[in-house]
Amino acid sequence: MTRADLDKQPHEVAEMFDGVAHRYDLTNTVISLGQDRGWRRATRTALGLRPGERVLDVGAGTGVSTEELSRSGAYAVGADLSVGMLRAGRRVRAEVPLLAGDALRLPFADGVFDAVTISFALRNVVDTAAALREFARVTRPGGRLVVCEFSHPTNVAFRTVYMQYLMRSLPAVARGVASNPDAYVYLAESIRAWPDQQGLAARIAESGPWDRVGWRNLSGGIVALHRATRV
């Protein structure tokens, strides 16, 4: 799968991430110029986790984001569609709970989590609204949602430079470090096709029982943290 179309099938997404599982974390650090670590810390802070709370990390991949969440003292569980990513994560993070799970059909009971988060994976789900409703289902009333996702830089000149890097340089850089560099062509296109900050906020608000939707830009809007509260 190399095109960021609207028919992303779960098995195609899983196969694509199976192919990039090897060296995935290293590739992300290289292509983000090391900013990925800060984005993960900002996500943990935005969730406002407390010791003893339970948080679900959807699209957890190798569990690097789940591991970061656990530093809050909360019990963090990661779920991902890609068995290859989970297998790679378990090799280096045996202590992190990582489960196979589809964002559209999470293997958890209603209202069991105090918070749910998804980082750089919501744009890969075939039905965004259905995924957001599923996140609400497993979150208790009053619980929190944080979506960490690529977005649109707010400065017009910087946005032009960023889009050129995204479509030309990112695949080239990925060829030097990634185990499946062709997948990064799709990833770059999916970032370009994704809605801006206001557009994603509207999707969250319209998807179901999420209230007090807001966002905060990171790295000039390259990434945005969207936060909402379960009604």
FINULUM-225722 format. One record per residue: residue number from 0; residue in one letter; x, y, z of N, C-alpha, C in turn. Coordinates in steps of 0.02 Angstrom, whole numbers, plus 32768, in hexadecimal, padded with zeros to 4 digits. Layout:
BEGIN
NUM  a  X  Y  Z  X  Y  Z  X  Y  Z $
...
This chain:
BEGIN
0  m  802B  7FC5  8000  8000  8000  8000  802C  803E  8000 $
1  t  8029  8066  7FCC  8054  80A0  7FC7  802E  80E1  7FBD $
2  r  7FEB  80DE  7FB8  7FC4  811A  7FAD  7F99  8129  7FEA $
3  a  7F94  8169  7FFC  7F6D  817D  8037  7F24  8187  8022 $
4  d  7F05  8151  800B  7EC0  8157  7FF5  7E91  8150  8031 $
5  l  7E50  814F  8023  7E1F  814C  8059  7E08  8105  8066 $
6  d  7E27  80D3  8049  7E12  808E  8050  7E48  8065  8073 $
7  k  7E62  8080  80A9  7E97  805D  80CE  7E79  8020  80F1 $
8  q  7E88  7FE5  80D8  7E6D  7FA9  80F7  7E9B  7F92  812F $
9  p  7E7D  7F79  8166  7EA7  7F67  81A0  7EDF  7F36  8190 $
10  h  7ED2  7F04  8166  7F06  7ED3  8158  7F3F  7EF3  8130 $
11  e  7F2F  7F25  8105  7F63  7F47  80DF  7F8E  7F73  810D $
12  v  7F6D  7F95  813B  7F92  7FBE  816B  7FBF  7F93  8196 $
13  a  7FA4  7F5A  81AE  7FCC  7F2D  81D8  8008  7F13  81B2 $
14  e  7FFE  7EFF  8174  8035  7EE5  814C  806B  7F1A  813F $
15  m  8054  7F57  8134  8084  7F8D  8129  80AF  7F98  8167 $
16  f  8090  7F99  81A1  80B7  7FA4  81DE  80DF  7F66  81F2 $
17  d  80C8  7F2B  81E0  80F2  7EF0  81EA  8134  7EF9  81C5 $
18  g  8130  7F18  8189  816B  7F20  8160  819C  7F55  8178 $
19  v  8184  7F83  81A2  81B1  7FB8  81BB  81C3  7FAE  8205 $
20  a  81AC  7F76  8222  81B6  7F6C  826A  8200  7F6C  827D $
21  h  8229  7F4B  8254  8271  7F4A  8261  828D  7F90  8257 $
22  r  82AC  7FAB  828B  82CB  7FED  828A  8297  8026  8288 $
23  y  8258  8017  8298  8224  804A  8295  8232  8085  82C4 $
24  d  8244  8075  8302  8250  80AA  8333  828C  80D6  831E $
25  l  82C0  80B6  8305  82FB  80DC  82EE  82E8  8109  82B4 $
26  t  82C2  80EF  8284  82AE  8117  824A  8286  8154  825F $
27  n  8257  814B  828E  822F  8184  82A6  825A  81BA  82C5 $
28  t  828C  81A5  82EC  82B8  81D6  830C  82E1  81FC  82D8 $
29  v  82F8  81D8  82A5  8321  81F9  8271  82F8  822A  8248 $
30  i  82BE  8215  8230  8297  8240  8203  8276  827A  8228 $
31  s  826D  8273  826A  8251  82AA  8292  8287  82D6  82B0 $
32  l  82C6  82C7  82A1  82FF  82EC  82BC  82FF  82EA  8308 $
33  g  82E9  82B2  8323  82EA  82A8  836B  82B0  82C6  8391 $
34  q  8282  82E6  836E  824A  8307  838F  8215  82D5  83A9 $
35  d  8216  8297  8391  81E4  8267  83A5  81E4  825B  83F0 $
36  r  821E  825E  8410  8221  8254  8458  81FB  828A  847D $
37  g  8202  82C8  8468  81DE  8300  8486  8193  82FB  847B $
38  w  817F  82E4  8440  8138  82DB  8432  8118  82A7  8460 $
39  r  813D  8272  846D  8123  823F  849A  811C  8259  84E1 $
40  r  814D  827F  84F7  8149  829D  853B  810F  82CD  853F $
41  a  8104  82F5  850B  80CC  8325  850B  8089  8301  850D $
42  t  8084  82C8  84EC  8047  82A1  84EE  8039  8288  8534 $
43  r  806C  826E  8555  8063  8257  859A  804D  8290  85C8 $
44  t  806B  82CA  85C0  8058  8304  85E9  8010  8319  85DC $
45  a  7FFC  831A  859C  7FB8  832F  858A  7F83  8300  85A7 $
46  l  7F93  82C1  85AF  7F63  8291  85CA  7F58  829D  8615 $
47  g  7F85  82BD  8637  7F7D  82CA  867E  7F75  828A  86A7 $
48  l  7F9C  8258  8698  7F95  8217  86B8  7FAC  8219  8701 $
49  r  7F89  81F2  872A  7F9B  81EC  8770  7FAA  81A3  8781 $
50  p  7FD4  8197  87B3  7FE3  8153  87C7  7FA4  812C  87D6 $
51  g  7FA1  80EF  87BD  7F67  80C4  87C8  7F32  80C8  8791 $
52  e  7F35  80FB  8767  7F05  80FF  8730  7F18  80CE  86F9 $
53  r  7EE8  80C1  86CE  7EF3  8093  8696  7EED  80BA  8654 $
54  v  7F1F  80B2  862A  7F20  80D6  85EA  7F2C  80A4  85B2 $
55  l  7F07  80AC  857C  7F0E  8082  8540  7F31  80AA  850A $
56  d  7F65  808C  84EF  7F8C  80AA  84B8  7F7B  8084  8478 $
57  v  7F50  80A1  844F  7F3A  8080  8411  7F6C  808F  83D9 $
58  g  7F78  805D  83AE  7FAB  8066  837B  7FF0  806C  8399 $
59  a  7FFC  8044  83CD  8039  804A  83F5  8077  8034  83D1 $
60  g  8070  800C  839C  80AA  7FF4  8377  80D9  7FCB  83A3 $
61  t  8117  7FE2  83A8  8149  7FBE  83CF  8145  7FCD  841A $
62  g  8117  7FF8  842E  810E  8006  8475  8139  803E  8490 $
63  v  815C  8062  8465  8187  8098  847E  815C  80CE  849E $
64  s  8121  80DC  8481  80F4  810E  849E  80D3  80F4  84DE $
65  t  80C3  80B3  84E0  80A6  8094  851C  80D7  8097  8556 $
66  e  8115  808A  8547  8149  808D  857A  814E  80D4  8597 $
67  e  814A  8106  856C  814C  814B  8583  8111  815A  85B1 $
68  l  80D5  8142  859F  809A  814F  85C8  80A1  8130  860E $
69  s  80C0  80F6  8612  80C7  80D4  8652  80F3  80FA  8683 $
70  r  811B  8129  866A  8146  8151  8696  811D  817F  86C3 $
71  s  80DD  8187  86B4  80B1  81B0  86DE  809C  818B  871D $
72  g  80A7  814A  871F  808E  8122  8756  804C  8100  8747 $
73  a  802D  8112  870F  7FEF  80F2  86F9  7FFE  80AD  86DC $
74  y  7FCB  8082  86D9  7FD2  8041  86B9  7FC2  804B  866F $
75  a  7FF4  8044  8645  7FED  8051  85FD  7FED  8010  85D6 $
76  v  7FBC  8009  85AB  7FB5  7FCF  857F  7FB7  7FE6  8537 $
77  g  7FDE  7FC4  850D  7FE1  7FD5  84C7  7FBC  7FA3  849C $
78  a  7F9B  7FBA  8468  7F77  7F8F  8439  7F89  7FA4  83F2 $
79  d  7F94  7F73  83C7  7FA5  7F83  8382  7F8D  7F4B  8354 $
80  l  7F7F  7F5E  8315  7F67  7F30  82E3  7F9F  7F05  82C5 $
81  s  7FDC  7F20  82C7  8015  7EFF  82A6  8038  7ECF  82D6 $
82  v  8034  7E8F  82C7  8056  7E5D  82F0  80A2  7E66  82EB $
83  g  80BA  7E7A  82B1  8101  7E86  82A8  811C  7EBC  82D5 $
84  m  80F6  7EF2  82DB  810A  7F28  8308  810A  7F11  8350 $
85  l  80D6  7EED  8364  80D1  7ED4  83A9  810B  7EA5  83B8 $
86  r  811B  7E7A  8388  8151  7E4A  8393  8194  7E6F  839C $
87  a  819F  7EA3  8374  81DC  7ECA  837A  81DF  7EED  83BE $
88  g  81A5  7F07  83D4  81A3  7F29  8414  81AF  7EFB  844E $
89  r  8193  7EBF  844C  819B  7E90  8483  81E3  7E79  848B $
90  r  8209  7E7B  8454  824F  7E67  8459  8278  7E98  8483 $
91  v  8266  7ED7  8481  828E  7F09  84A5  8269  7F27  84E0 $
92  r  8228  7F1B  84E6  8201  7F36  851E  81D4  7EFF  853B $
93  a  81F3  7ECC  8554  81CD  7E92  856D  819F  7EA4  85A6 $
94  e  81AF  7EDA  85CA  8187  7EED  8605  8149  7F16  85F2 $
95  v  8143  7F2C  85B3  810B  7F57  859E  80D3  7F2A  8584 $
96  p  8096  7F30  859F  805E  7F08  8586  8049  7F1E  8540 $
97  l  8051  7EF2  850F  8040  7F01  84C9  8012  7ECB  84AF $
98  l  7FD8  7EDF  8496  7FA5  7EB1  847F  7F92  7EBF  8437 $
99  a  7F7F  7E8A  8413  7F65  7E93  83CF  7F1E  7EAE  83D4 $
100  g  7F10  7EE3  83AF  7ECD  7F01  83B3  7EC1  7F32  837B $
101  d  7E86  7F30  835E  7E70  7F5D  8329  7E4F  7F9A  8349 $
102  a  7E61  7FD5  8333  7E45  8013  834F  7DF9  8016  8347 $
103  l  7DDE  7FF0  8317  7D96  7FF0  830C  7D71  7FBB  8335 $
104  r  7D97  7F8D  8352  7D79  7F57  837B  7DAA  7F46  83B3 $
105  l  7DAF  7F72  83E3  7DDF  7F69  8419  7DCB  7F30  8447 $
106  p  7DFA  7F07  845D  7DE9  7ECC  8485  7DE4  7EDC  84D0 $
107  f  7DBC  7F10  84E0  7DB4  7F25  8526  7D6B  7F33  8534 $
108  a  7D58  7F2D  8573  7D13  7F3B  8588  7D06  7F86  8588 $
109  d  7CC7  7F98  858F  7CB3  7FDE  8590  7CCF  8002  85CE $
110  g  7CE7  803F  85C4  7CF9  806B  85FB  7D30  8054  8629 $
111  v  7D5F  802C  8611  7D92  8011  863E  7DD1  803D  8643 $
112  f  7DD7  806F  8619  7E13  8099  8619  7E03  80E0  8630 $
113  d  7E32  80FD  8654  7E2D  8142  8669  7E41  8172  8630 $
114  a  7E68  8159  8602  7E7F  8182  85CA  7E91  8155  8590 $
115  v  7E89  8170  8554  7E9C  814D  8516  7EC4  817E  84EB $
116  t  7EF8  8165  84CB  7F1F  818F  849F  7F32  8168  8461 $
117  i  7F40  818D  842C  7F58  816F  83EE  7F89  81A0  83CF $
118  s  7FC4  8188  83BD  7FF9  81B3  83A3  800C  819E  835C $
119  f  8004  81CB  832D  801A  81C2  82E8  7FFC  8183  82C8 $
120  a  7FBE  8173  82DA  7F9F  8137  82BF  7F56  8142  82AC $
121  l  7F36  8177  82C4  7EF0  8181  82B5  7EE5  818A  826A $
122  r  7F15  81AA  8248  7F0C  81B6  8200  7F12  8175  81D7 $
123  n  7F29  813F  81F7  7F2E  80FF  81D4  7EF2  80D2  81DE $
124  v  7EC0  80EA  8204  7E83  80C3  8211  7E51  80D1  81D9 $
125  v  7E30  809D  81C1  7E03  80A4  8188  7DC7  80D0  8198 $
126  d  7DAF  80D0  81D7  7D74  80F6  81EA  7D85  811D  822A $
127  t  7D98  815C  8222  7DAD  8185  825A  7D76  818D  828E $
128  a  7D39  819C  8277  7D02  81A8  82A6  7CF2  8169  82CE $
129  a  7CF3  812F  82AD  7CE5  80F1  82D0  7D1B  80E2  8304 $
130  a  7D5A  80F1  82F4  7D90  80E7  8325  7D87  8114  8361 $
131  l  7D75  8153  8356  7D6B  8182  838D  7D30  816C  83B9 $
132  r  7CFC  814F  839B  7CC5  8135  83C3  7CDB  80F8  83EB $
133  e  7D05  80CF  83CE  7D1E  8094  83F1  7D4B  80A9  842C $
134  f  7D72  80DE  8422  7D9B  80F8  845A  7D6E  810F  8493 $
135  a  7D36  812F  8481  7D07  8146  84B4  7CE7  810B  84D9 $
136  r  7CDA  80D6  84B5  7CBB  809C  84D4  7CE5  8080  850D $
137  v  7D26  807D  8504  7D51  805D  8537  7D69  8090  856B $
138  t  7D55  80CF  8565  7D69  8103  8594  7D30  8113  85C4 $
139  r  7D3F  8119  8604  7D0C  8129  8636  7CF3  8170  862C $
140  p  7CB6  8181  8641  7C9F  81C6  8640  7CCF  81F3  8668 $
141  g  7CE1  822A  864B  7D11  8257  866A  7D59  8247  8658 $
142  g  7D63  820F  8634  7DA6  81FD  861F  7DBF  8228  85E6 $
143  r  7DFF  8221  85D5  7E1E  824E  85A6  7E34  822A  8566 $
144  l  7E34  8250  8531  7E50  823A  84F0  7E85  826B  84DB $
145  v  7EBE  8252  84C4  7EF1  827C  84A5  7F06  825B  8463 $
146  v  7F00  8280  842D  7F16  826A  83EB  7F55  8291  83D9 $
147  c  7F8C  826F  83D1  7FCA  828E  83BB  7FD2  827B  8371 $
148  e  7FD0  82AC  8345  7FD1  829C  82FE  7FF3  82D4  82D7 $
149  f  800F  82C1  829E  802B  82F4  8271  7FF3  8323  825C $
150  s  8006  8363  8252  7FD4  8395  8240  7FF1  83C6  820E $
151  h  7FD9  8403  820F  7FEC  8435  81DD  8013  846E  81FE $
152  p  8051  8479  81EC  8076  84B2  8208  8050  84F3  81FF $
153  t  8053  851D  8232  802A  855A  8232  8049  8592  8208 $
154  n  808B  8592  8200  80AD  85C4  81D8  80AC  85AF  818E $
155  v  8093  85DA  8163  8089  85C7  811C  80CC  85B6  80FB $
156  a  80FF  85DF  8106  813F  85D3  80E6  815E  8591  8100 $
157  f  815A  8587  8141  8174  8549  815E  814D  850D  8145 $
158  r  810B  8515  813E  80E2  84DD  8125  80F7  84C8  80DF $
159  t  8109  84F8  80B5  811F  84E8  8071  8160  84C0  8073 $
160  v  818F  84D6  809C  81CF  84B2  80A2  81C3  846D  80BF $
161  y  8198  8469  80F1  818A  8429  8112  816B  83F7  80E1 $
162  m  813C  840D  80B9  811C  83E0  8089  814E  83C7  8055 $
163  q  817D  83F2  8042  81B1  83DC  8013  81DD  83A7  8033 $
164  y  81EF  83B1  8072  8216  837E  8096  81EF  833E  809B $
165  l  81AF  8344  80AA  8184  830A  80B5  8181  82DE  8076 $
166  m  8177  82FD  803D  816B  82D7  8000  81AB  82C4  7FDB $
167  r  81E1  82E9  7FE7  821F  82DA  7FC2  8255  82BD  7FEF $
168  s  8262  82DE  8026  829A  82C9  8050  828B  828F  807D $
169  l  824E  828D  809A  823E  8258  80C9  8247  8212  80AB $
170  p  822B  8203  8070  8237  81C1  8054  8281  81B3  8047 $
171  a  82A7  81E8  8033  82EE  81DE  8027  8314  81CE  8067 $
172  v  8303  81F1  809D  8322  81E2  80DD  8310  819C  80F4 $
173  a  82D0  818A  80EB  82B9  8148  8100  82DE  8110  80DC $
174  r  82F1  811D  809E  8316  80E9  8079  8358  80D8  809A $
175  g  8373  8107  80C0  83B3  80FB  80E1  83AE  80D6  8122 $
176  v  8373  80D7  8142  836E  80B8  8185  8334  8088  818D $
177  a  8300  808D  8164  82C4  8065  816E  82CB  8020  8150 $
178  s  82A6  7FEF  816E  82A7  7FAB  8154  8279  7FA4  8118 $
179  n  8249  7FD1  810F  821C  7FD0  80D5  820F  8018  80C0 $
180  p  823F  8039  809F  8239  8081  8091  81FE  8093  8065 $
181  d  81E6  8066  803A  81AD  8077  800F  816F  8089  8038 $
182  a  8169  806C  8074  812F  807B  809E  812E  80C5  80B2 $
183  y  8168  80E5  80B3  816A  812B  80C8  8150  8159  8092 $
184  v  8149  8142  8055  8127  816A  8022  80DD  8170  8035 $
185  y  80BF  8138  8049  807A  8139  8061  8074  8166  809E $
186  l  80A1  815D  80CE  809D  8183  810C  80A1  81CE  80FF $
187  a  80CD  81E2  80D1  80D2  8229  80C0  8092  8242  80A0 $
188  e  8075  821B  8074  8037  822F  8053  7FFD  8233  8085 $
189  s  7FFC  8205  80B4  7FC6  8205  80E6  7FCA  8242  8113 $
190  i  8006  825A  8121  800E  8296  8149  7FF4  82D3  8122 $
191  r  8006  82D6  80E2  7FF0  830F  80B8  7FA4  8310  80B1 $
192  a  7F85  82D6  80AE  7F3C  82D1  80A3  7F13  82DA  80E3 $
193  w  7F35  82D9  811D  7F11  82DB  815D  7EF5  8321  816A $
194  p  7EBB  8327  818B  7E9F  836A  8199  7ECA  8393  81C8 $
195  d  7EBF  83D4  81C6  7EE5  8400  81F2  7EC9  83FD  8239 $
196  q  7EE4  8427  8264  7ED2  8425  82AB  7E87  842E  82B6 $
197  q  7E6A  8461  8298  7E23  846D  82A1  7DF9  8435  8283 $
198  g  7E10  841A  824B  7DEB  83E4  822B  7DE8  83A5  8256 $
199  l  7E20  8394  8276  7E21  8359  82A1  7DF8  8366  82E0 $
200  a  7DFB  83A2  82FB  7DD3  83B2  8336  7D89  83A9  8326 $
201  a  7D74  83BE  82EB  7D2E  83B5  82D7  7D1B  836C  82D2 $
202  r  7D48  8343  82B7  7D3A  82FB  82B2  7D32  82DC  82F6 $
203  i  7D5C  82EF  8325  7D57  82D4  8369  7D14  82E8  8388 $
204  a  7D03  8328  8383  7CC5  8340  83A1  7C87  8320  8383 $
205  e  7C8A  8311  8342  7C50  82F6  831F  7C4A  82AA  8326 $
206  s  7C7E  828A  833F  7C80  8240  833D  7C59  821F  8374 $
207  g  7C48  8242  83A8  7C26  8221  83DF  7C2D  8246  8420 $
208  p  7C30  8222  8458  7C2E  8242  849A  7C70  8260  84B1 $
209  w  7C8D  828C  8488  7CCA  82B0  849B  7CBA  82FA  84A1 $
210  d  7CD0  8318  84D8  7CC0  835E  84E6  7D01  8383  84F5 $
211  r  7CFD  83C6  84F7  7D36  83F1  8507  7D72  83E0  84DB $
212  v  7D66  83DF  849B  7D9B  83CE  846B  7DC7  840B  845F $
213  g  7E07  8401  8464  7E37  8436  8456  7E78  8419  843D $
214  w  7EA6  8444  8429  7EE6  842B  8410  7F1E  845C  8422 $
215  r  7F5A  8440  841F  7F97  8467  842A  7FCA  8452  83F6 $
216  n  7FE9  8483  83D5  801B  8474  83A2  805F  8465  83C0 $
217  l  8082  8435  83A2  80C6  8426  83B3  80F1  8430  8374 $
218  s  812E  8447  837E  815D  8451  8346  813E  847A  830E $
219  g  811D  84B1  8322  8101  84DE  82F1  80C6  84C4  82CB $
220  g  80A6  848F  82E5  806C  8472  82C3  807C  8435  8299 $
221  i  80BB  8420  8298  80CB  83E1  8277  80A2  83A9  8298 $
222  v  809B  83AE  82D9  8073  837F  8301  8042  83A7  832A $
223  a  8007  838B  8337  7FD7  83AB  8363  7FBD  8377  8395 $
224  l  7FB5  838E  83D2  7F95  8364  8406  7F4C  837B  840E $
225  h  7F1E  834E  83FD  7ED7  835B  8407  7EBF  8338  8446 $
226  r  7E9D  835D  8471  7E87  8342  84B1  7E3B  8349  84B6 $
227  a  7E1B  8317  84D4  7DD2  8318  84DE  7DC1  82F1  851D $
228  t  7D84  82FE  8536  7D6D  82DD  8573  7D2F  82B4  8563 $
229  r  7D2D  8277  857D  7CF4  8249  8572  7CB8  8262  859A $
230  v  7C80  826C  8578  7C42  8283  8597  7C25  824A  85C2 $
